[in-house]
Amino acid sequence: MRVLLVYESLWGNTEQVARAVAEALRTAGADVTVTDTDEAPESAAGYDLVVVGGPTHAFSMTRPGTRDEAVKSHAAPHQPSRGIREWLSELERPVGGTPAAAFDTRVDKPRLPGSAAKAARHEMRSLGFSTSEKAISFRVHGYEGPLLDGELERAAQWAAAVAQQAPNHGA
């Protein structure tokens, strides 16, 4: 099973989750390509599963303005030139309903509505991906993090479940 995992990260928390997900998928036997949104390919052709992850900003996927604000007001150390929103808008439509899954990172408190993962999952479904796997959120302390205790382990468990559901699991 070939997996493309694309993530967007400003403080490094989403990248940590992405790498934990990738490692769990590899343990399940997948060949995983991990890349940030700035380096992600324009096509998912040739992949059996696409996994997308990003931070929740302003109740959804980031926008250029929310990334600017994260850097200016909250000292985010990294500002991607494009986020998962822009990457998905540029992505070629898949052939045959390639399976896809989405995750996000979000502040633990206060609990706010909205989810980058749910928005990404919706966008992937509209592009023609098969999105039967429920979107999931991983919690961080404040804007910068760190991740709450146990979130990387939870990410690995989620990834193992995603791998089990993939049609080419073990292929």
Salt bridges, closest charged atoms under 4 A:
GLU8 OE2 - ARG67 NH1 3.87
GLU15 OE2 - ARG19 NE 3.12
ASP31 OD2 - ARG2 NE 3.91
GLU86 OE2 - ARG67 NH2 3.26
GLU90 OE1 - ARG82 NH1 2.46
ASP108 OD1 - ARG111 NH2 3.35
GLU151 OE1 - ARG154 NE 2.91
